[in-house]
């Protein structure tokens, strides 16, 4: 099988400052010997408690941090060894949606400038499409209007802001979107709307998702596969419905058993604390 994204023996450790003059700083093993692969057009949910290594893995995959060892292959290219010109082209095809729709949008910028930011960072428009046309197309694809171009983030609800953030990720027509807890700051009813939007976008544009979440119901609804991460290592992986119904690893069972009873919306969420 050909994979869009593949990590091989990926490792990233951090050394904390010295505890004393004669004591070495402790080592945080954020990611250790981690193998992961996602086929084109598929969704992989990454589940684990806070501090399990999810966000570090996301930064390594996007090339925002360099690994201590191992590799990240995107479209067959080892991104941490690629030449700058090659990596610049690859960056068009990988984007990120952040957790906080309030903090991730610059309140001083109009929606047009926010959504066009990836195009500006990459230096020019894509496929001969003028930046404004690309911005309008991205906004329309998430259910926003042309008239929203001149507005500012404070004029929108939390759900609408996250749609703007998704439009910003879509504007370069990426193949991969890394979504780091993109729903956790939203109300439950709004979460469902944004989740359905992301699923529709995947079907319409063939997007591949790495979806980081503590919400088992979200992962089960959106993702083709789920990987459970503990101490920077994948301990179990499989179909979400099968894995949550019959977890084999002790840590997965602990996560599933820690989920409170479903509420009126049928949600199953791990604690994010």
MARKOLMAR-286193 format. One record per atom (N, C-alpha, C): x, y, z; residue in one letter. Coordinates in steps of 0.1 Angstrom, whole numbers, padded with zeros to 4 digits, always signed. Example, Ala and Ser with C-alpha at 12.3 -4.5 7.8 and 13.67 -1.06 7.14 Angstrom:
! residues 2
+0132-0057+0078A
+0123-0045+0078A
+0132-0033+0078A
+0128-0022+0071S
+0137-0011+0071S
+0129+0000+0079S
! end
This chain:
! residues 273
+0008-0012+0000X
+0000+0000+0000X
+0009+0013+0000X
+0005+0023-0008X
+0012+0035-0008X
+0006+0045+0003X
+0014+0050+0011X
+0010+0059+0022X
+0013+0074+0018X
+0004+0083+0022X
+0007+0097+0020X
+0017+0101+0031X
+0015+0096+0043X
+0023+0100+0055X
+0028+0088+0062X
+0041+0087+0065X
+0046+0076+0072X
+0058+0081+0081X
+0057+0077+0094X
+0068+0079+0103X
+0075+0066+0106X
+0089+0067+0107X
+0096+0054+0109X
+0106+0056+0121X
+0104+0049+0131X
+0112+0049+0143X
+0114+0064+0148X
+0104+0072+0148X
+0105+0086+0151X
+0107+0088+0166X
+0117+0096+0170X
+0120+0098+0184X
+0123+0112+0187X
+0117+0118+0198X
+0120+0131+0202X
+0120+0132+0217X
+0131+0135+0223X
+0132+0136+0238X
+0137+0150+0241X
+0132+0154+0253X
+0136+0168+0258X
+0143+0166+0271X
+0154+0173+0273X
+0161+0173+0286X
+0158+0186+0294X
+0153+0184+0306X
+0149+0195+0314X
+0161+0202+0320X
+0160+0214+0325X
+0172+0221+0331X
+0177+0213+0343X
+0190+0214+0346X
+0196+0207+0358X
+0188+0210+0371X
+0186+0199+0378X
+0179+0201+0391X
+0189+0206+0402X
+0202+0204+0400X
+0212+0209+0409X
+0226+0210+0402X
+0236+0214+0409X
+0249+0216+0403X
+0255+0203+0398X
+0253+0192+0405X
+0258+0179+0402X
+0248+0169+0396X
+0236+0174+0393X
+0225+0166+0388X
+0222+0169+0374X
+0221+0159+0366X
+0216+0161+0352X
+0201+0163+0352X
+0197+0171+0342X
+0183+0174+0341X
+0175+0161+0336X
+0163+0160+0341X
+0155+0148+0337X
+0152+0148+0322X
+0150+0137+0316X
+0146+0135+0302X
+0132+0132+0300X
+0125+0140+0292X
+0111+0138+0289X
+0111+0131+0275X
+0106+0118+0275X
+0105+0110+0263X
+0091+0113+0256X
+0091+0124+0249X
+0079+0128+0242X
+0074+0118+0232X
+0083+0114+0223X
+0080+0104+0212X
+0092+0095+0212X
+0089+0082+0211X
+0099+0072+0212X
+0096+0060+0202X
+0105+0059+0192X
+0105+0048+0182X
+0091+0046+0176X
+0085+0057+0172X
+0071+0057+0168X
+0069+0054+0153X
+0062+0044+0149X
+0058+0041+0135X
+0043+0044+0133X
+0041+0052+0122X
+0027+0056+0119X
+0026+0057+0104X
+0014+0054+0099X
+0012+0055+0084X
-0003+0058+0082X
-0005+0067+0072X
-0019+0070+0068X
-0020+0070+0053X
-0029+0063+0048X
-0031+0062+0033X
-0038+0075+0028X
-0037+0078+0015X
-0043+0090+0010X
-0059+0089+0012X
-0064+0101+0016X
-0079+0102+0017X
-0085+0095+0029X
-0076+0090+0038X
-0081+0084+0051X
-0079+0093+0063X
-0086+0089+0074X
-0085+0097+0086X
-0079+0088+0097X
-0069+0092+0104X
-0064+0085+0116X
-0066+0094+0128X
-0073+0088+0138X
-0075+0095+0150X
-0064+0091+0160X
-0058+0101+0166X
-0047+0099+0176X
-0053+0102+0190X
-0053+0092+0199X
-0060+0094+0212X
-0050+0091+0223X
-0050+0099+0233X
-0042+0097+0245X
-0044+0108+0255X
-0040+0106+0267X
-0041+0116+0277X
-0031+0128+0274X
-0033+0139+0281X
-0024+0150+0280X
-0010+0146+0284X
+0000+0150+0277X
+0013+0146+0279X
+0018+0133+0273X
+0009+0127+0265X
+0012+0114+0259X
+0021+0115+0247X
+0022+0127+0241X
+0031+0129+0230X
+0024+0133+0217X
+0011+0136+0218X
+0003+0138+0206X
+0007+0151+0199X
+0008+0162+0206X
+0012+0175+0200X
+0026+0175+0195X
+0035+0168+0202X
+0049+0167+0198X
+0050+0160+0184X
+0042+0149+0183X
+0042+0142+0171X
+0036+0151+0160X
+0026+0159+0162X
+0021+0168+0152X
+0032+0177+0147X
+0039+0183+0156X
+0050+0193+0152X
+0061+0186+0144X
+0064+0174+0148X
+0074+0166+0140X
+0069+0163+0126X
+0057+0159+0125X
+0051+0156+0112X
+0050+0168+0103X
+0048+0180+0108X
+0047+0192+0100X
+0060+0199+0098X
+0071+0193+0104X
+0084+0198+0102X
+0087+0211+0110X
+0079+0213+0121X
+0081+0224+0130X
+0092+0222+0140X
+0095+0209+0142X
+0106+0205+0151X
+0113+0193+0144X
+0126+0192+0147X
+0134+0181+0141X
+0134+0170+0151X
+0134+0157+0146X
+0134+0146+0155X
+0149+0143+0159X
+0150+0136+0171X
+0164+0132+0175X
+0168+0120+0166X
+0159+0112+0161X
+0162+0101+0152X
+0149+0097+0145X
+0150+0088+0135X
+0139+0084+0128X
+0135+0094+0117X
+0124+0092+0110X
+0121+0100+0098X
+0106+0102+0097X
+0102+0112+0090X
+0089+0115+0086X
+0088+0116+0070X
+0081+0107+0064X
+0080+0107+0050X
+0066+0111+0046X
+0066+0122+0038X
+0054+0128+0032X
+0054+0128+0017X
+0045+0121+0011X
+0045+0119-0004X
+0058+0113-0008X
+0064+0104+0000X
+0076+0097-0003X
+0089+0104+0000X
+0088+0117+0005X
+0100+0125+0008X
+0102+0126+0023X
+0115+0123+0027X
+0118+0125+0041X
+0119+0140+0043X
+0109+0146+0050X
+0108+0161+0051X
+0120+0167+0059X
+0126+0159+0068X
+0136+0165+0076X
+0150+0164+0069X
+0150+0158+0058X
+0163+0158+0050X
+0161+0165+0036X
+0149+0169+0033X
+0146+0175+0020X
+0152+0189+0019X
+0156+0192+0007X
+0161+0206+0004X
+0150+0216+0006X
+0154+0228+0008X
+0144+0239+0011X
+0134+0241+0000X
+0139+0240-0012X
+0130+0242-0024X
+0119+0231-0024X
+0124+0218-0021X
+0114+0207-0021X
+0104+0209-0010X
+0110+0212+0002X
+0101+0214+0014X
+0091+0225+0012X
+0095+0235+0005X
+0086+0246+0003X
+0074+0242-0006X
+0076+0233-0015X
+0065+0228-0023X
+0056+0218-0015X
+0063+0210-0006X
+0055+0201+0002X
+0046+0208+0012X
+0051+0220+0017X
+0043+0227+0027X
+0029+0231+0022X
+0028+0233+0009X
+0015+0236+0003X
+0005+0225+0006X
+0010+0213+0007X
+0001+0201+0008X
-0001+0196+0022X
+0004+0203+0032X
+0002+0200+0046X
-0001+0212+0054X
-0013+0212+0061X
-0017+0223+0069X
-0022+0219+0082X
-0025+0228+0091X
-0029+0225+0105X
-0041+0233+0109X
-0050+0227+0117X
-0061+0234+0123X
-0059+0233+0138X
-0058+0244+0145X
-0055+0244+0159X
-0067+0243+0168X
-0065+0241+0181X
-0075+0239+0191X
-0084+0251+0193X
-0078+0262+0195X
-0085+0274+0200X
-0089+0283+0189X
-0102+0284+0185X
-0105+0293+0174X
-0105+0308+0178X
-0103+0311+0191X
-0102+0324+0195X
-0087+0329+0195X
-0078+0320+0200X
-0064+0324+0200X
-0057+0322+0187X
-0062+0314+0178X
-0054+0311+0166X
-0056+0321+0155X
-0066+0330+0156X
-0069+0340+0146X
-0064+0354+0151X
-0057+0361+0143X
-0052+0374+0147X
-0064+0384+0147X
-0067+0390+0159X
-0079+0399+0159X
-0078+0412+0151X
-0065+0415+0148X
-0063+0428+0140X
-0064+0426+0125X
-0065+0414+0121X
-0065+0411+0106X
-0080+0408+0102X
-0083+0412+0089X
-0096+0408+0083X
-0095+0393+0080X
-0107+0388+0078X
-0108+0374+0074X
-0101+0371+0061X
-0101+0380+0052X
-0094+0379+0039X
-0079+0377+0042X
-0073+0385+0050X
-0059+0384+0053X
-0056+0371+0061X
-0064+0368+0070X
-0062+0356+0078X
-0062+0343+0069X
-0072+0342+0060X
-0073+0330+0052X
-0062+0330+0041X
-0058+0342+0037X
-0047+0342+0026X
-0033+0340+0032X
-0032+0340+0045X
-0019+0339+0052X
-0010+0328+0046X
-0015+0315+0045X
-0006+0305+0039X
-0001+0308+0025X
-0010+0314+0017X
-0006+0318+0003X
+0006+0328+0004X
+0004+0338+0013X
+0014+0348+0014X
+0028+0342+0019X
+0026+0332+0029X
+0038+0326+0034X
+0046+0318+0024X
+0038+0312+0014X
+0044+0304+0004X
+0049+0312-0008X
+0046+0325-0008X
+0052+0334-0018X
+0044+0337-0030X
+0034+0328-0034X
+0026+0331-0045X
+0013+0322-0045X
+0005+0326-0054X
-0008+0318-0055X
-0005+0304-0061X
-0015+0296-0060X
-0014+0282-0064X
-0022+0279-0077X
-0016+0272-0087X
-0023+0268-0099X
-0028+0280-0107X
-0022+0292-0106X
-0026+0303-0113X
-0039+0310-0108X
-0044+0306-0097X
-0056+0312-0091X
-0052+0324-0082X
-0058+0336-0085X
-0055+0348-0077X
-0058+0345-0063X
-0050+0351-0054X
-0052+0349-0039X
-0067+0351-0035X
-0073+0363-0039X
-0086+0366-0035X
-0096+0355-0040X
-0095+0350-0052X
-0103+0340-0057X
-0102+0327-0048X
-0089+0324-0045X
-0087+0312-0037X
-0093+0314-0023X
-0092+0326-0017X
-0097+0328-0004X
-0112+0327-0004X
-0119+0333-0014X
-0133+0332-0015X
-0138+0317-0017X
-0131+0310-0025X
-0134+0295-0027X
-0133+0288-0014X
-0122+0291-0006X
-0120+0284+0007X
-0132+0288+0017X
-0135+0301+0017X
-0146+0305+0026X
-0159+0298+0022X
-0162+0298+0009X
-0175+0292+0005X
-0175+0278+0008X
-0164+0271+0007X
-0164+0256+0010X
-0167+0253+0025X
-0165+0263+0034X
-0168+0260+0048X
-0181+0267+0052X
-0189+0272+0042X
-0202+0277+0045X
-0202+0292+0049X
-0191+0299+0046X
-0191+0314+0048X
-0193+0321+0035X
-0196+0334+0036X
-0199+0342+0024X
-0188+0351+0020X
-0189+0356+0007X
-0180+0366+0002X
-0179+0378+0011X
-0191+0382+0016X
-0191+0395+0024X
-0184+0393+0037X
-0180+0381+0041X
-0172+0379+0053X
-0158+0383+0052X
-0153+0385+0040X
-0139+0389+0037X
-0134+0401+0045X
-0143+0411+0046X
-0139+0424+0052X
-0141+0424+0067X
-0147+0413+0073X
-0150+0413+0087X
-0137+0409+0096X
-0139+0411+0109X
-0128+0407+0118X
-0133+0396+0127X
-0123+0388+0133X
-0127+0376+0141X
-0138+0379+0152X
-0137+0390+0158X
-0147+0393+0169X
-0161+0394+0165X
-0163+0395+0152X
-0177+0395+0146X
-0183+0381+0144X
-0176+0371+0148X
-0181+0357+0145X
-0182+0349+0158X
-0190+0339+0158X
-0192+0330+0169X
-0180+0320+0169X
-0179+0312+0180X
-0168+0303+0181X
-0168+0293+0169X
-0179+0288+0166X
-0180+0278+0155X
-0176+0284+0141X
-0181+0297+0139X
-0177+0304+0127X
-0162+0307+0126X
-0156+0310+0138X
-0142+0312+0138X
-0134+0299+0134X
-0139+0288+0139X
-0132+0276+0136X
-0134+0273+0121X
-0145+0277+0115X
-0147+0275+0101X
-0137+0284+0093X
-0134+0296+0098X
-0124+0305+0092X
-0110+0298+0093X
-0107+0292+0105X
-0095+0285+0106X
-0093+0273+0096X
-0104+0266+0094X
-0104+0255+0085X
-0103+0260+0071X
-0109+0272+0067X
-0107+0278+0054X
-0093+0282+0052X
-0086+0287+0062X
-0072+0290+0061X
-0064+0278+0058X
-0067+0267+0064X
-0060+0254+0061X
-0063+0249+0047X
-0075+0252+0042X
-0079+0247+0029X
-0074+0255+0017X
-0070+0267+0020X
-0067+0277+0009X
-0056+0272-0001X
-0047+0264+0004X
-0036+0259-0004X
-0039+0246-0011X
-0052+0241-0009X
-0056+0228-0014X
-0047+0217-0009X
-0046+0215+0004X
-0036+0205+0009X
-0041+0191+0008X
-0032+0182+0008X
-0035+0168+0008X
-0037+0163+0023X
-0030+0169+0032X
-0030+0165+0046X
-0034+0176+0055X
-0043+0174+0064X
-0046+0184+0075X
-0044+0177+0088X
-0035+0183+0096X
-0034+0179+0110X
-0043+0187+0119X
-0052+0181+0125X
-0062+0188+0133X
-0060+0185+0148X
-0055+0195+0156X
-0051+0192+0170X
-0062+0197+0179X
-0071+0188+0183X
-0082+0191+0192X
-0091+0202+0186X
-0095+0202+0174X
-0102+0213+0168X
-0116+0216+0173X
-0121+0207+0180X
-0135+0208+0185X
-0137+0211+0200X
-0126+0209+0207X
-0127+0209+0222X
-0131+0222+0228X
-0129+0233+0221X
-0133+0246+0226X
-0147+0251+0222X
-0154+0242+0215X
-0167+0245+0210X
-0178+0239+0218X
-0190+0245+0218X
-0202+0238+0224X
-0205+0225+0216X
-0212+0216+0223X
-0215+0203+0218X
-0222+0204+0205X
-0233+0213+0204X
-0241+0214+0192X
-0232+0219+0180X
-0223+0228+0183X
-0215+0234+0173X
-0204+0224+0169X
-0199+0216+0178X
-0190+0206+0175X
-0195+0196+0164X
-0208+0192+0166X
-0214+0183+0156X
-0214+0190+0142X
-0217+0203+0141X
-0217+0209+0128X
-0203+0210+0122X
-0193+0213+0130X
-0180+0214+0124X
-0174+0200+0121X
-0178+0190+0129X
-0174+0177+0126X
-0179+0172+0112X
-0192+0175+0110X
-0199+0171+0098X
-0193+0178+0086X
-0189+0191+0088X
-0182+0199+0078X
-0169+0192+0074X
-0161+0188+0084X
-0148+0182+0081X
-0150+0169+0074X
-0160+0162+0077X
-0162+0149+0070X
-0167+0152+0055X
-0175+0162+0053X
-0179+0166+0040X
-0167+0171+0031X
-0159+0179+0037X
-0147+0184+0030X
-0138+0172+0026X
-0137+0162+0035X
-0129+0150+0031X
-0134+0143+0019X
-0147+0142+0019X
-0154+0135+0008X
-0153+0143-0005X
-0154+0156-0004X
-0154+0165-0016X
-0140+0167-0021X
-0130+0167-0013X
-0116+0171-0017X
-0106+0160-0015X
-0110+0149-0010X
-0100+0138-0008X
-0090+0141+0003X
-0093+0149+0013X
-0083+0153+0023X
-0080+0141+0032X
-0067+0140+0036X
-0063+0131+0046X
-0062+0138+0059X
-0067+0132+0070X
-0067+0138+0083X
-0058+0130+0093X
-0050+0137+0100X
-0045+0132+0113X
-0052+0140+0124X
-0062+0133+0131X
-0071+0140+0139X
-0068+0137+0154X
-0062+0147+0161X
-0058+0145+0175X
-0070+0149+0184X
-0074+0140+0192X
-0086+0143+0201X
-0086+0134+0213X
-0092+0139+0224X
-0095+0131+0236X
-0109+0126+0236X
-0117+0130+0225X
-0131+0126+0225X
-0133+0114+0216X
-0136+0103+0223X
-0138+0090+0216X
-0149+0090+0206X
-0160+0097+0209X
-0171+0098+0200X
-0168+0105+0187X
-0160+0115+0188X
-0156+0123+0176X
-0147+0114+0167X
-0137+0107+0173X
-0128+0098+0166X
-0136+0087+0159X
-0146+0081+0167X
-0154+0070+0161X
-0162+0075+0150X
-0167+0088+0150X
-0175+0093+0139X
-0168+0096+0127X
-0156+0101+0128X
-0148+0107+0117X
-0138+0098+0111X
-0131+0090+0120X
-0119+0084+0116X
-0120+0069+0111X
-0112+0066+0101X
-0112+0052+0096X
-0104+0043+0106X
-0094+0049+0112X
-0085+0041+0122X
-0083+0050+0134X
-0079+0044+0145X
-0075+0051+0157X
-0062+0045+0162X
-0053+0054+0166X
-0041+0049+0173X
-0040+0055+0187X
-0037+0046+0196X
-0037+0050+0210X
-0022+0052+0214X
-0019+0064+0219X
-0005+0068+0222X
-0003+0069+0237X
+0007+0063+0242X
+0011+0064+0257X
+0026+0066+0258X
+0030+0076+0265X
+0044+0079+0267X
+0051+0080+0254X
+0045+0085+0244X
+0052+0087+0231X
+0053+0075+0222X
+0045+0064+0225X
+0046+0052+0218X
+0032+0047+0214X
+0029+0043+0202X
+0016+0037+0198X
+0015+0023+0205X
+0005+0022+0213X
+0003+0009+0220X
-0008+0000+0214X
-0017+0007+0206X
-0027-0001+0200X
-0033+0007+0189X
-0037+0000+0178X
-0042+0007+0167X
-0053-0003+0160X
-0063+0003+0154X
-0073-0005+0148X
-0086+0003+0144X
-0096-0004+0139X
-0109+0002+0136X
-0115+0008+0149X
-0119+0021+0149X
-0124+0027+0162X
-0135+0019+0169X
-0145+0015+0161X
-0156+0007+0167X
-0151-0006+0174X
-0143-0013+0167X
-0138-0026+0173X
-0128-0023+0184X
-0120-0013+0183X
-0110-0011+0193X
-0116-0006+0206X
-0126+0003+0205X
-0132+0008+0217X
-0141-0002+0224X
-0147-0011+0215X
-0156-0021+0221X
-0148-0033+0227X
-0136-0035+0222X
-0128-0046+0227X
-0113-0043+0227X
-0110-0034+0236X
-0096-0030+0237X
-0087-0041+0243X
-0075-0042+0237X
-0066-0053+0241X
-0055-0048+0251X
-0050-0036+0248X
-0039-0031+0257X
-0045-0025+0270X
-0038-0027+0281X
-0042-0022+0294X
-0045-0007+0294X
-0036+0000+0287X
-0038+0015+0287X
-0051+0019+0279X
-0053+0012+0268X
-0066+0015+0260X
-0078+0012+0269X
-0078+0000+0276X
-0089-0003+0285X
-0091+0007+0296X
-0080+0013+0301X
-0080+0023+0311X
-0087+0036+0305X
-0083+0040+0293X
-0089+0051+0287X
-0104+0049+0285X
-0108+0038+0279X
-0122+0035+0276X
-0130+0034+0289X
-0124+0028+0299X
-0132+0027+0312X
-0133+0040+0320X
-0124+0050+0316X
-0124+0063+0323X
-0135+0072+0317X
-0140+0068+0306X
-0150+0076+0299X
-0163+0076+0308X
-0169+0088+0311X
-0181+0089+0318X
-0193+0083+0309X
-0203+0080+0316X
-0215+0075+0308X
-0219+0085+0298X
-0225+0080+0287X
-0229+0089+0276X
-0239+0099+0282X
-0239+0111+0277X
-0249+0121+0281X
-0260+0121+0270X
-0268+0131+0270X
-0279+0131+0261X
-0275+0132+0246X
-0263+0136+0244X
-0258+0137+0230X
-0251+0124+0225X
-0250+0114+0235X
-0243+0102+0231X
-0228+0104+0230X
-0222+0114+0237X
-0208+0117+0236X
-0200+0108+0246X
-0188+0105+0242X
-0179+0098+0251X
-0166+0105+0250X
-0162+0112+0261X
-0150+0120+0261X
-0141+0116+0272X
-0128+0116+0269X
-0118+0115+0279X
-0115+0128+0285X
-0111+0128+0298X
-0108+0141+0304X
-0095+0147+0298X
-0096+0160+0295X
-0084+0166+0289X
-0075+0172+0299X
-0077+0169+0312X
-0069+0175+0323X
-0057+0165+0325X
! end
